[in-house]
Amino acid sequence: MSETNEGEAPVVVAEYETELQAGFARSLLEEHGIEARMVGGLTAGFRAEAPGRVRVLVHAADLERARAILSEEE
């Protein structure tokens, strides 16, 4: 994530089963000016004892706005 919020740990705004779903959410947030990234894509959909999920992260300061944007799309 950018250095504009240096020292601020990113927070999870949403979790998805697939990279495609998470990518859509990330793109949507970025269209609204919210920097976002995805983590966990390599394990998503992997069938094991603990299947992975893809998490979308944003800066803590953007969390509430990001949640509102994503909830409008659901």
N, CA, C and O atoms as CSV, one atom per row, in Angstrom:
chain,resi,resn,atom,element,x,y,z
A,1,MET,N,N,0.855,-1.151,0.000
A,1,MET,CA,C,0.000,0.000,0.000
A,1,MET,C,C,0.911,1.226,0.000
A,1,MET,O,O,2.098,1.113,0.308
A,2,SER,N,N,0.389,2.352,-0.329
A,2,SER,CA,C,1.227,3.537,-0.506
A,2,SER,C,C,1.827,4.015,0.810
A,2,SER,O,O,1.423,3.596,1.894
A,3,GLU,N,N,2.782,4.885,0.678
A,3,GLU,CA,C,3.463,5.401,1.854
A,3,GLU,C,C,2.755,6.602,2.455
A,3,GLU,O,O,3.242,7.174,3.430
A,4,THR,N,N,1.623,6.996,1.900
A,4,THR,CA,C,0.914,8.158,2.432
A,4,THR,C,C,0.394,7.908,3.835
A,4,THR,O,O,0.237,8.848,4.614
A,5,ASN,N,N,0.129,6.662,4.165
A,5,ASN,CA,C,-0.347,6.297,5.502
A,5,ASN,C,C,0.696,5.439,6.203
A,5,ASN,O,O,0.367,4.434,6.832
A,6,GLU,N,N,1.953,5.843,6.088
A,6,GLU,CA,C,3.054,5.080,6.650
A,6,GLU,C,C,2.833,4.824,8.134
A,6,GLU,O,O,2.428,5.717,8.878
A,7,GLY,N,N,3.102,3.602,8.549
A,7,GLY,CA,C,2.947,3.248,9.945
A,7,GLY,C,C,1.558,2.739,10.289
A,7,GLY,O,O,1.348,2.201,11.376
A,8,GLU,N,N,0.629,2.898,9.400
A,8,GLU,CA,C,-0.744,2.435,9.632
A,8,GLU,C,C,-0.883,1.032,9.052
A,8,GLU,O,O,-0.639,0.824,7.863
A,9,ALA,N,N,-1.267,0.089,9.867
A,9,ALA,CA,C,-1.443,-1.278,9.396
A,9,ALA,C,C,-2.729,-1.374,8.584
A,9,ALA,O,O,-3.756,-0.828,8.986
A,10,PRO,N,N,-2.682,-2.067,7.440
A,10,PRO,CA,C,-3.912,-2.259,6.670
A,10,PRO,C,C,-4.882,-3.163,7.433
A,10,PRO,O,O,-4.471,-3.980,8.257
A,11,VAL,N,N,-6.164,-3.003,7.148
A,11,VAL,CA,C,-7.201,-3.802,7.809
A,11,VAL,C,C,-8.021,-4.534,6.756
A,11,VAL,O,O,-8.117,-4.094,5.610
A,12,VAL,N,N,-8.606,-5.645,7.155
A,12,VAL,CA,C,-9.428,-6.453,6.251
A,12,VAL,C,C,-10.806,-5.826,6.156
A,12,VAL,O,O,-11.477,-5.615,7.166
A,13,VAL,N,N,-11.221,-5.531,4.929
A,13,VAL,CA,C,-12.558,-4.995,4.716
A,13,VAL,C,C,-13.524,-6.098,4.281
A,13,VAL,O,O,-14.726,-5.999,4.527
A,14,ALA,N,N,-13.002,-7.157,3.630
A,14,ALA,CA,C,-13.868,-8.240,3.164
A,14,ALA,C,C,-13.033,-9.478,2.861
A,14,ALA,O,O,-11.825,-9.380,2.644
A,15,GLU,N,N,-13.679,-10.643,2.847
A,15,GLU,CA,C,-13.046,-11.910,2.478
A,15,GLU,C,C,-13.912,-12.597,1.433
A,15,GLU,O,O,-15.141,-12.534,1.478
A,16,TYR,N,N,-13.240,-13.261,0.484
A,16,TYR,CA,C,-13.948,-13.911,-0.620
A,16,TYR,C,C,-13.395,-15.306,-0.862
A,16,TYR,O,O,-12.264,-15.614,-0.487
A,17,GLU,N,N,-14.203,-16.140,-1.491
A,17,GLU,CA,C,-13.813,-17.504,-1.821
A,17,GLU,C,C,-12.806,-17.549,-2.972
A,17,GLU,O,O,-11.929,-18.413,-2.994
A,18,THR,N,N,-12.928,-16.623,-3.926
A,18,THR,CA,C,-12.083,-16.673,-5.115
A,18,THR,C,C,-11.353,-15.359,-5.355
A,18,THR,O,O,-11.746,-14.304,-4.856
A,19,GLU,N,N,-10.279,-15.455,-6.132
A,19,GLU,CA,C,-9.542,-14.256,-6.523
A,19,GLU,C,C,-10.397,-13.357,-7.414
A,19,GLU,O,O,-10.276,-12.133,-7.360
A,20,LEU,N,N,-11.251,-13.955,-8.224
A,20,LEU,CA,C,-12.108,-13.181,-9.115
A,20,LEU,C,C,-13.036,-12.265,-8.312
A,20,LEU,O,O,-13.171,-11.084,-8.630
A,21,GLN,N,N,-13.664,-12.801,-7.288
A,21,GLN,CA,C,-14.553,-11.995,-6.439
A,21,GLN,C,C,-13.774,-10.884,-5.734
A,21,GLN,O,O,-14.214,-9.735,-5.690
A,22,ALA,N,N,-12.625,-11.236,-5.189
A,22,ALA,CA,C,-11.811,-10.249,-4.485
A,22,ALA,C,C,-11.297,-9.183,-5.447
A,22,ALA,O,O,-11.217,-8.006,-5.094
A,23,GLY,N,N,-10.949,-9.598,-6.658
A,23,GLY,CA,C,-10.472,-8.647,-7.655
A,23,GLY,C,C,-11.548,-7.645,-8.037
A,23,GLY,O,O,-11.261,-6.466,-8.244
A,24,PHE,N,N,-12.782,-8.110,-8.129
A,24,PHE,CA,C,-13.895,-7.209,-8.424
A,24,PHE,C,C,-14.039,-6.180,-7.306
A,24,PHE,O,O,-14.200,-4.988,-7.571
A,25,ALA,N,N,-13.981,-6.641,-6.060
A,25,ALA,CA,C,-14.116,-5.732,-4.917
A,25,ALA,C,C,-12.970,-4.725,-4.902
A,25,ALA,O,O,-13.184,-3.533,-4.679
A,26,ARG,N,N,-11.766,-5.205,-5.139
A,26,ARG,CA,C,-10.605,-4.305,-5.155
A,26,ARG,C,C,-10.760,-3.242,-6.235
A,26,ARG,O,O,-10.518,-2.061,-5.987
A,27,SER,N,N,-11.158,-3.654,-7.417
A,27,SER,CA,C,-11.352,-2.705,-8.518
A,27,SER,C,C,-12.422,-1.681,-8.181
A,27,SER,O,O,-12.263,-0.492,-8.458
A,28,LEU,N,N,-13.495,-2.137,-7.592
A,28,LEU,CA,C,-14.588,-1.244,-7.215
A,28,LEU,C,C,-14.102,-0.190,-6.219
A,28,LEU,O,O,-14.408,0.994,-6.360
A,29,LEU,N,N,-13.355,-0.624,-5.225
A,29,LEU,CA,C,-12.839,0.315,-4.233
A,29,LEU,C,C,-11.881,1.318,-4.871
A,29,LEU,O,O,-11.931,2.512,-4.573
A,30,GLU,N,N,-11.016,0.829,-5.743
A,30,GLU,CA,C,-10.059,1.723,-6.385
A,30,GLU,C,C,-10.748,2.722,-7.314
A,30,GLU,O,O,-10.277,3.849,-7.467
A,31,GLU,N,N,-11.857,2.319,-7.935
A,31,GLU,CA,C,-12.645,3.252,-8.751
A,31,GLU,C,C,-13.186,4.398,-7.901
A,31,GLU,O,O,-13.422,5.494,-8.409
A,32,HIS,N,N,-13.381,4.146,-6.620
A,32,HIS,CA,C,-13.881,5.163,-5.691
A,32,HIS,C,C,-12.744,5.849,-4.942
A,32,HIS,O,O,-12.985,6.561,-3.967
A,33,GLY,N,N,-11.517,5.643,-5.386
A,33,GLY,CA,C,-10.377,6.336,-4.796
A,33,GLY,C,C,-9.832,5.730,-3.520
A,33,GLY,O,O,-9.089,6.387,-2.792
A,34,ILE,N,N,-10.191,4.480,-3.235
A,34,ILE,CA,C,-9.694,3.809,-2.042
A,34,ILE,C,C,-8.624,2.806,-2.457
A,34,ILE,O,O,-8.888,1.891,-3.237
A,35,GLU,N,N,-7.426,2.983,-1.934
A,35,GLU,CA,C,-6.341,2.052,-2.238
A,35,GLU,C,C,-6.635,0.725,-1.544
A,35,GLU,O,O,-6.949,0.696,-0.354
A,36,ALA,N,N,-6.533,-0.363,-2.289
A,36,ALA,CA,C,-6.831,-1.687,-1.741
A,36,ALA,C,C,-5.857,-2.704,-2.319
A,36,ALA,O,O,-5.301,-2.514,-3.401
A,37,ARG,N,N,-5.665,-3.791,-1.571
A,37,ARG,CA,C,-4.860,-4.891,-2.085
A,37,ARG,C,C,-5.477,-6.206,-1.633
A,37,ARG,O,O,-6.286,-6.249,-0.706
A,38,MET,N,N,-5.076,-7.269,-2.307
A,38,MET,CA,C,-5.589,-8.599,-2.007
A,38,MET,C,C,-4.469,-9.453,-1.441
A,38,MET,O,O,-3.321,-9.341,-1.871
A,39,VAL,N,N,-4.794,-10.300,-0.486
A,39,VAL,CA,C,-3.838,-11.261,0.045
A,39,VAL,C,C,-4.525,-12.610,0.195
A,39,VAL,O,O,-5.726,-12.685,0.458
A,40,GLY,N,N,-3.745,-13.676,0.023
A,40,GLY,CA,C,-4.283,-15.023,0.190
A,40,GLY,C,C,-4.711,-15.672,-1.100
A,40,GLY,O,O,-5.287,-16.760,-1.079
A,41,GLY,N,N,-4.447,-15.042,-2.218
A,41,GLY,CA,C,-4.886,-15.584,-3.493
A,41,GLY,C,C,-4.304,-16.943,-3.838
A,41,GLY,O,O,-4.959,-17.742,-4.507
A,42,LEU,N,N,-3.098,-17.216,-3.396
A,42,LEU,CA,C,-2.477,-18.492,-3.733
A,42,LEU,C,C,-3.143,-19.675,-3.057
A,42,LEU,O,O,-3.036,-20.801,-3.542
A,43,THR,N,N,-3.833,-19.442,-1.940
A,43,THR,CA,C,-4.480,-20.548,-1.234
A,43,THR,C,C,-5.985,-20.596,-1.461
A,43,THR,O,O,-6.632,-21.562,-1.058
A,44,ALA,N,N,-6.543,-19.596,-2.084
A,44,ALA,CA,C,-7.996,-19.582,-2.300
A,44,ALA,C,C,-8.402,-20.738,-3.199
A,44,ALA,O,O,-7.754,-21.013,-4.209
A,45,GLY,N,N,-9.458,-21.398,-2.829
A,45,GLY,CA,C,-9.973,-22.494,-3.624
A,45,GLY,C,C,-9.170,-23.775,-3.475
A,45,GLY,O,O,-9.552,-24.798,-4.043
A,46,PHE,N,N,-8.073,-23.757,-2.732
A,46,PHE,CA,C,-7.256,-24.937,-2.506
A,46,PHE,C,C,-7.990,-25.835,-1.531
A,46,PHE,O,O,-8.346,-25.409,-0.433
A,47,ARG,N,N,-8.215,-27.058,-1.923
A,47,ARG,CA,C,-8.980,-27.965,-1.082
A,47,ARG,C,C,-8.042,-28.736,-0.156
A,47,ARG,O,O,-7.341,-29.655,-0.581
A,48,ALA,N,N,-8.044,-28.356,1.066
A,48,ALA,CA,C,-7.241,-29.011,2.093
A,48,ALA,C,C,-8.024,-28.904,3.394
A,48,ALA,O,O,-9.200,-28.539,3.391
A,49,GLU,N,N,-7.383,-29.215,4.482
A,49,GLU,CA,C,-8.075,-29.124,5.765
A,49,GLU,C,C,-8.501,-27.703,6.084
A,49,GLU,O,O,-9.542,-27.491,6.706
A,50,ALA,N,N,-7.711,-26.736,5.667
A,50,ALA,CA,C,-8.020,-25.333,5.937
A,50,ALA,C,C,-7.969,-24.538,4.635
A,50,ALA,O,O,-6.963,-23.891,4.344
A,51,PRO,N,N,-9.046,-24.583,3.851
A,51,PRO,CA,C,-9.025,-23.851,2.583
A,51,PRO,C,C,-8.822,-22.357,2.804
A,51,PRO,O,O,-9.303,-21.789,3.784
A,52,GLY,N,N,-8.111,-21.739,1.889
A,52,GLY,CA,C,-7.826,-20.318,2.021
A,52,GLY,C,C,-8.941,-19.438,1.492
A,52,GLY,O,O,-9.831,-19.884,0.768
A,53,ARG,N,N,-8.865,-18.205,1.868
A,53,ARG,CA,C,-9.790,-17.195,1.371
A,53,ARG,C,C,-8.954,-16.003,0.961
A,53,ARG,O,O,-7.842,-15.810,1.453
A,54,VAL,N,N,-9.489,-15.216,0.067
A,54,VAL,CA,C,-8.787,-14.019,-0.390
A,54,VAL,C,C,-9.338,-12.839,0.398
A,54,VAL,O,O,-10.545,-12.596,0.419
A,55,ARG,N,N,-8.436,-12.112,1.042
A,55,ARG,CA,C,-8.831,-10.953,1.839
A,55,ARG,C,C,-8.516,-9.680,1.074
A,55,ARG,O,O,-7.495,-9.591,0.392
A,56,VAL,N,N,-9.392,-8.705,1.192
A,56,VAL,CA,C,-9.163,-7.385,0.600
A,56,VAL,C,C,-8.839,-6.445,1.750
A,56,VAL,O,O,-9.600,-6.327,2.711
A,57,LEU,N,N,-7.694,-5.775,1.635
A,57,LEU,CA,C,-7.213,-4.880,2.684
A,57,LEU,C,C,-7.280,-3.429,2.235
A,57,LEU,O,O,-7.066,-3.114,1.064
A,58,VAL,N,N,-7.578,-2.555,3.182
A,58,VAL,CA,C,-7.584,-1.109,2.936
A,58,VAL,C,C,-6.924,-0.437,4.132
A,58,VAL,O,O,-6.695,-1.081,5.155
A,59,HIS,N,N,-6.618,0.840,4.015
A,59,HIS,CA,C,-6.120,1.606,5.151
A,59,HIS,C,C,-7.254,1.752,6.158
A,59,HIS,O,O,-8.418,1.877,5.777
A,60,ALA,N,N,-6.914,1.734,7.437
A,60,ALA,CA,C,-7.923,1.834,8.498
A,60,ALA,C,C,-8.796,3.070,8.333
A,60,ALA,O,O,-9.990,3.030,8.630
A,61,ALA,N,N,-8.217,4.159,7.868
A,61,ALA,CA,C,-8.971,5.405,7.699
A,61,ALA,C,C,-10.061,5.278,6.626
A,61,ALA,O,O,-11.024,6.044,6.623
A,62,ASP,N,N,-9.906,4.315,5.723
A,62,ASP,CA,C,-10.871,4.123,4.628
A,62,ASP,C,C,-11.873,3.008,4.906
A,62,ASP,O,O,-12.750,2.748,4.083
A,63,LEU,N,N,-11.754,2.352,6.047
A,63,LEU,CA,C,-12.537,1.145,6.311
A,63,LEU,C,C,-14.046,1.356,6.205
A,63,LEU,O,O,-14.713,0.621,5.477
A,64,GLU,N,N,-14.586,2.317,6.894
A,64,GLU,CA,C,-16.040,2.517,6.892
A,64,GLU,C,C,-16.561,2.858,5.499
A,64,GLU,O,O,-17.592,2.338,5.073
A,65,ARG,N,N,-15.851,3.726,4.796
A,65,ARG,CA,C,-16.272,4.091,3.436
A,65,ARG,C,C,-16.199,2.875,2.515
A,65,ARG,O,O,-17.085,2.666,1.687
A,66,ALA,N,N,-15.145,2.074,2.659
A,66,ALA,CA,C,-14.994,0.869,1.835
A,66,ALA,C,C,-16.124,-0.113,2.106
A,66,ALA,O,O,-16.674,-0.698,1.173
A,67,ARG,N,N,-16.471,-0.297,3.359
A,67,ARG,CA,C,-17.585,-1.198,3.704
A,67,ARG,C,C,-18.886,-0.719,3.068
A,67,ARG,O,O,-19.664,-1.520,2.549
A,68,ALA,N,N,-19.114,0.581,3.110
A,68,ALA,CA,C,-20.342,1.135,2.527
A,68,ALA,C,C,-20.386,0.893,1.022
A,68,ALA,O,O,-21.430,0.526,0.484
A,69,ILE,N,N,-19.270,1.096,0.348
A,69,ILE,CA,C,-19.210,0.900,-1.101
A,69,ILE,C,C,-19.479,-0.569,-1.442
A,69,ILE,O,O,-20.266,-0.867,-2.341
A,70,LEU,N,N,-18.827,-1.475,-0.727
A,70,LEU,CA,C,-19.018,-2.909,-1.000
A,70,LEU,C,C,-20.425,-3.371,-0.676
A,70,LEU,O,O,-20.971,-4.216,-1.386
A,71,SER,N,N,-21.028,-2.837,0.380
A,71,SER,CA,C,-22.387,-3.255,0.737
A,71,SER,C,C,-23.401,-2.778,-0.288
A,71,SER,O,O,-24.420,-3.437,-0.496
A,72,GLU,N,N,-23.145,-1.639,-0.935
A,72,GLU,CA,C,-24.039,-1.161,-1.989
A,72,GLU,C,C,-24.051,-2.095,-3.190
A,72,GLU,O,O,-25.061,-2.206,-3.886
A,73,GLU,N,N,-22.927,-2.769,-3.434
A,73,GLU,CA,C,-22.816,-3.660,-4.592
A,73,GLU,C,C,-23.419,-5.025,-4.348
A,73,GLU,O,O,-23.706,-5.748,-5.302
A,74,GLU,N,N,-23.622,-5.399,-3.086
A,74,GLU,CA,C,-24.178,-6.726,-2.784
A,74,GLU,C,C,-25.600,-6.779,-3.079
A,74,GLU,O,O,-26.232,-7.817,-2.886
